[in-house]
Amino acid sequence: MDEFLRAAQQAIPRAFESEEYDRRRRAIIDRLNQERERLWEGVQQFAQQLGFTVELTPAGVISLPLVQGRPLAPEEYERLPPPVREELERRNQRIQDRVADALREVRRLERETAERLRQRDREVALFAVGGLFEELRERYQDLPQVLAFLEQVREDIPEHLHDFFPPQLPGVPAPIAQLQALQQQEHLARYRVNVFVDNSQTRGAPVIFERNPSYYNLVGRIDYRATFGAMVTDFSQIRAGALHRANGGFLVVHVLDLLANPFAWDALKRALITRQVVIENLGQQYAVLPTATLRPDPIPLDVKVVLVGSPFLYYFLAAYDDDFRELFRVRADFAPDMDWNDQHVMGYAAFISRVVREQGLRHFDRSAVARVIEYGARQVEHQRKLSSQLLEIGNLVAEASYWAGKAGREIVTAEDVETAIRKKQYRSDLLAERVRDLIAEGTLKIETSGARVGQINGLAVIELGDFAFGKPSRVTARVSLGRGNLISIEREIALSGPIHSKGFLILSNYLAGAYAQDFPLAITASITFEQAYEEIEGDSASSTELYALLSALSGLPIEQGIAVTGSVNQYGDVQAIGGVNEKIEGFFAVCKVQGLTGEQGVIIPTANVQHLMLDEEVIQAVAEGKFHIWAVDSVDQGIEILTGVPAGERQPDGTYPEGTVHRLVMDRLREYAERMRDFGRREEREERSERTEAADPEPAGEH
């Protein structure tokens, strides 16, 4: 249509400038003039027959009586006898009636002439653009609605021919000329097409990712523009939304963004339920009074909407929105990881190739691809899994290419990938460095050599967004005679999370099951994380707390160069925990600062061995015997490593062998129980004695 309008603006003026058009137009106008002359001559003759003459004046047509061939002056007319004047009045009235008839006939002729001219202009204009219309009709002959639109344009053009002629603006000031030209373009815009959705370059069904699913971005809007101080709109101001662009295909939306935009969720549901999109500005829905504006027809909707979000949002919507399950019936869970096999290794390589190609990066050699794959396994902390969070992998690829360029290499190697990993870690580990500095200077007390009773190094993980690091913590335990109370200082002051509290309560049941079969637990024990001022959460320290408690009860010192992690159940089995790599690397860094002795290491659950994807420096230290990693299945295995003393197995009579950890603990608990029993008997005797003395007071006067 834009091409059509440009061609019409040239063809129509050219057609109206032809000699043939001028000749026929003059012929029509000349005929009108001849008819006017004929009617006027008839009026003149009729007036002369009645003794009058007729003249045209600015005030209209007047008739004057004639005397001897000349018009009668007003004063002469007044001197005429009344009968004569009356006769002249009657004649004049007849003349005025004839004039009125002639004028009516002239107006009729003028209307007919104007219609003939308009019809002639119409024929000329349609002839000028006829060929243009034929081309459009042939191109869109299979689209009835387009043909109907073209026919409407064809009928409308002759009614607005002046818009197709260049403005004649001699002597008009430039601002006014520009304004008139702008008005002409706005008038011609009525014939243009508002390209609502353009899929001319789309292959297959459209797939639209809407990053900002606001109300207007989803269902479209009607824009307004300022014209002469007023806000106006027309069909060209109707804008498409994501639903229109995705119509016939797929719309992908992040559900959290959708819920964060007011009215967007309801608008999307309404469109899917009614299967049509209604473009309506919010002001029209909530205005106090209705206003006249555009009301576009609803557009039929055939689209598949894919919502992307967390499981929590799915459960929330399923529970609280009655329409959700009906509209979104297909649910798909996406795992954050995938198996480490040949197929997915090739997929990683293909992904790296795509990132390189799309971003214009340097190509990767085999070693670099292998290091990226190892990094993907480290992200999910599993030796047989790879991360499916490819955004992080893509960022690593881009950074590795950069560092390869800094090193003057055209091909990215494993060294460049390692540099990118180190640099990323360096940018994020400020807090980890501060913690290690505090430990090195002695502000945070962590011992990595020697042995202590009731003291052990536990391991925690601190997460900072996309970065996590391990932080050692000193755990201490003190025991005394009591009534079977195990006290977690963190829990008592509300610095313990529910999972940590659960893990601590398991210790009580472990002690009761392992030792208190023949006598009660007559102890009071307190356990705490020294110099910990934030909330403690998780059960990964439950085995650590149990080791400290067993050391305090048995009197056996624990090697301080060994840190421990792992949760424990009521039977003393050590269970898997999270963040095992960060915990090991965090303690290794502290040992490295304080000096590696070759006796240091970390005890982890056996179930976590498959999750080890350690830093190359730690692997090298283990290979050289400078650092150790022990995997245990039970508390018995762990306490033997920590103390160097056998844990001991329960014998048929319920006791443990001499010299074992469990025997020492049991003997201590039995001793406490006996002391508590003796103490109870002594209290009972003293209480009985006091009651006897109260019943038999001394006689008065005897002192």
C-alpha positions, 0 to 999 in steps of 0.5 A, a space after each residue: 500500500 505504501 508503494 501504491 500511494 507513492 504511485 497514485 500521488 504521481 498518476 492522479 495529478 498527471 491524469 488531471 493535467 491532460 488536455 483531454 481532461 481540460 477539454 471535457 471539463 470546459 465543455 461541461 462548464 460551458 454547457 452550464 453557462 449556456 443554460 444559465 444564459 438561456 434562463 436569464 434571457 428568458 427572464 429578461 424577455 418575460 420582464 420586458 413583455 410586462 414592461 420591466 427590466 431585470 438587474 443582478 445586484 449584490 443584494 440579489 435580482 431586482 426588477 424595475 418598471 420601464 417608462 419609454 425604454 428607461 427604468 422608472 426612478 423611485 420618486 417617479 414611481 411614488 408619483 404614479 397613481 395608486 391603481 397604476 402602482 398596484 398593476 405594476 406590483 402585480 406584474 413585478 410579483 409575476 416577474 419575481 416568481 419567474 426569477 425564482 423558478 429560473 434560480 431554482 433551475 440554475 441551482 439544479 443545473 449547477 448540482 447536476 454539473 457538479 455531479 457530472 464534474 465529480 463523476 468525471 473526476 472519479 472516472 479519471 482518478 479510477 482510470 489513473 489508478 486502475 492498473 495499480 489496483 489490478 496488480 494488487 488484486 492479482 497478488 491477493 486474489 486468494 484473500 477475500 478480506 484484502 480484496 474487500 479492503 482494496 475495494 473500499 480504498 478504490 471507492 474512497 480515493 475519488 472522495 479525497 482527491 485533493 490529498 493526492 495533489 501537491 499543495 499549492 502554497 505560494 507565499 505561505 510561511 514555511 511553518 504553515 506550509 510544513 503543517 499543511 504538508 503534514 496534514 496531507 500525509 496524515 490524511 493519506 495515512 488512512 490508506 496505509 496498512 498497520 503491519 500488526 505482526 510480520 512473520 515474513 522472515 519466520 520459518 515454521 511456527 513463531 516462538 516468542 520469548 517475552 522478557 517483560 510480560 506486562 499487560 500491554 506487552 502481552 495483549 497489545 495497546 492503543 497508542 496516542 499522539 499529540 496533535 494540535 494540543 490534543 491526544 488523538 489516535 487512529 488504527 495505525 496506533 494499534 500495537 501488537 502484544 506478545 500473544 499476537 506475535 506468538 499466535 499460531 506458535 508458542 509463547 514462553 514466559 517466566 511466571 515470576 515476571 508475569 505475576 510481578 506485573 499487575 493485571 498481566 496474569 488475569 489478562 493472559 488467563 482471559 485470553 486463553 479461556 476465551 481463545 481471543 485477544 481483545 486490545 483494550 487500554 486499562 484506562 477504558 476498563 477503570 474509567 468512571 465515564 466511558 470515552 469514545 475511542 478505538 475498539 479493535 475487533 477481538 483477534 482469534 487466538 491459537 497459541 501454546 503458552 509455556 510458563 517457566 518457573 520454580 517448583 514453588 511457584 507451580 505448587 502455589 498457583 496449583 493450590 490457589 488459582 482454580 484456572 491454573 490446572 485447567 489452562 496449564 495441564 502439561 507439567 515438565 520438571 527440568 533437572 539441574 544436571 545430566 548424566 556424564 556420558 558420551 552423548 552429553 559430552 558431545 553435547 557440551 562440545 557442541 554447546 561450546 562450539 555454538 557459543 564460540 560461533 555466535 559470540 565470535 570467540 576463539 576456538 577450544 582445543 580438546 584439553 580446554 573442552 575437557 576442562 570445561 566438562 570437569 567444571 560442569 561436573 564440579 558445579 553439580 558436585 558429582 563425578 557422574 553428572 554434568 550441570 545443565 545450567 548452561 548459562 554459567 558454562 557459556 560465561 566460562 567459555 567467554 572468559 576463557 577466550 578472553 584470557 587466551 587472547 591476553 596470553 597471545 593464543 589463538 586457540 583456547 587451552 585448558 590453561 586458559 579455562 583454568 585461568 578463567 576459573 581462578 579469576 572468577 574465584 578471585 573476584 568472589 572470594 574476598 570474604 573467604 580470604 578475610 576468614 582465612 586471615 582471621 584464622 592465620 592471625 589467631 583472631 579466629 581460633 582454629 588449631 591444625 596440629 596437636 590433640 585436644 580432649 573434647 575439641 574438634 574442627 567442624 566444617 561449614 559452607 557459606 554461600 554467597 550467591 554463585 560462590 561458596 566456600 568452606 569455613 572451619 569452626 571449632 566445636 567443643 564439648 564439656 561433660 559433668 554429673 547430671 540428669 541426662 541433659 544434652 545442651 546445645 548452646 546455640 539452640 538455647 539462645 535461638 541460634 540453631 535452625 530446626 534441622 540442626 536442632 534435630 541433628 543434635 537431638 539424635 545425639 541423645 538417642 544415640 548415647 541412650 541406645 549405645 550405653 544406657 541399657 543397664 544404667 541411666 545417663 547421669 550426665 550434663 553435656 554442653 556442646 557449642 560452636 566457638 566464635 560462631 555468631 550467626 545462625 547454625 543450620 543443617 545436620 552436617 555437624 551432628 557427627 562432629 558434635 558426637 565425636 567431641 562428646 565421645 572425646 569428652 566422655 572418654 578423655 581421649 584427645 582428638 587430633 586437631 589436624 583432622 576436620 570432620 563433616 557428616 550427619 549421623 543417625 540414631 544408630 551411629 551411621 554417617 550420612 551424606 552432606 552437601 558442599 563436600 568439595 568446598 568444605 575440604 578445600 576450605 580446611 586445606 587452605 587453613 592447613 596450608 596457611 598454618 603449615 602442612 604437616 602430612 597428618 592433616 585431612 578431612 573425614 567425610 561420609 563414604 556416600 560423598 566420595 562420588 561427589 568429590 570434584 576437588 581443586 587440582 592443588 588439593 588432589 596433588 597434595 593428597 597424592 603427595 601424602 601432604 593431606 588426607 581424605 578419609 571416607 567413613 560409614 560409621 561413627 566408630 570408623 571416624 573416632 578411631 581415625 581421630 583418636 588412634 584408639 579402636 572404637 570397640 564392638 559390643 560383646 554378648 554381655 553388653 560390654 565393650 573390650 578394655 582399652 576401646 573408646 566405647 569402653 572408656 565412655 561406658 565406664 565414665 557413664 557408669 561411674 557418673 550413674 553410680 555417683 549419682 546413685 550414691 549422691 541420691 542415697 546420701 541426700 535421702 539419708 540427710 533428708 530422713 535425718 532432718 525429718 527425724 530431728 524435726 519430729 524429736 526436738 530436745 527437751 526445754 532447758 537442756 543445752 
